[in-house]
Amino acid sequence: MAEVHAAITAHSTRQNKIVRTFFLLDQKREAAIEEAIRKCKRKESFTVDQINEITIEMRKLSSTGIVPVRQLVTKEMVAEYVNQKQ
């Protein structure tokens, strides 16, 4: 019985770590998206490189099936979003 409990605890701990890591990456990704949006609104040069680097890390975590898959972002997507909001 103790072995089962230990296995369940270890499994829950691993899942919790994945969810916490995903949450932190999601916050970083949202901040990077907001920065790209700000620059786009000011007609400044911007890239989506940082957004997509974070997204790739998130997608690796998504392969576990515990957290959702996030979409890669293009400059066109940012520009389209900005144009829709104006």
Secondary structure, 3 states (H helix, E strand, C coil): CHHHHHHHHHHHHHHHHHHHHHHHHHHHHHHHHHHHHHHHHCCCCCCCHHHHHHHHHHHHHHCCCCCCCCCCCCHHHHHHHHHHHC
